[in-house]
Amino acid sequence: MIYLEQAELTTVREAMDALEIEDAKALGGLTGSINRWGRAAGIPVPFENTRIGTERGYRWVGHALEET
């Protein structure tokens, strides 16, 4: 999530490259699981799925982490 927090907006492909994930379904499974867990626990997740032009992507909507 630190990658997305720093990028603020990223395509699925850019996120896959940054995280060294080769299969888009693997990334989708990961983000889907986090979203389902958040809903079940009543906890908002710090990102949302979005569109960047014609591509799928993610937008950071959480609070910025303090730099150390």
C-alpha positions in Angstrom: 0.0 0.0 0.0 3.0 2.3 0.4 3.5 2.3 -3.4 -0.1 3.4 -4.0 0.0 6.0 -1.2 3.1 7.5 -2.8 1.8 7.3 -6.4 -1.8 8.4 -5.4 -3.1 7.1 -8.7 -1.9 4.1 -10.7 -3.0 1.8 -13.4 -3.2 -1.9 -12.7 -0.2 -2.5 -15.0 1.9 0.1 -13.2 1.0 -1.4 -9.8 1.9 -4.9 -11.1 5.2 -3.7 -12.3 6.0 -1.9 -9.1 5.0 -5.0 -7.0 6.6 -7.5 -9.4 3.3 -9.3 -9.9 3.0 -11.0 -13.2 -0.7 -12.0 -13.2 -3.4 -9.3 -13.1 -5.8 -11.8 -11.6 -3.3 -12.2 -8.6 -3.4 -8.5 -8.0 -7.2 -8.4 -8.4 -7.5 -11.3 -5.9 -5.4 -9.4 -3.4 -7.2 -6.1 -3.7 -10.6 -7.9 -3.8 -9.7 -9.7 -0.6 -8.7 -6.5 1.2 -11.9 -4.8 0.1 -14.1 -7.8 1.3 -12.2 -7.9 4.6 -12.7 -4.2 5.1 -16.4 -4.4 4.4 -16.8 -7.4 6.7 -14.9 -5.7 9.5 -16.6 -2.3 9.0 -13.2 -0.7 8.2 -12.8 1.6 5.2 -9.9 0.6 3.0 -7.5 3.3 1.9 -7.9 2.8 -1.9 -10.7 2.6 -4.5 -10.9 1.0 -7.9 -11.0 3.6 -10.7 -10.6 4.1 -14.4 -7.6 6.1 -15.8 -8.8 6.7 -19.4 -9.6 3.3 -20.7 -7.4 1.4 -18.1 -8.4 0.0 -14.7 -6.5 1.4 -11.8 -6.4 2.4 -8.1 -6.7 5.7 -6.4 -5.3 6.3 -2.9 -8.1 7.8 -0.7 -6.5 7.2 2.7 -4.6 9.6 4.9 -1.0 10.3 4.0 1.6 8.4 6.1 4.0 10.5 8.1 7.5 10.5 6.7 10.1 9.2 9.1 
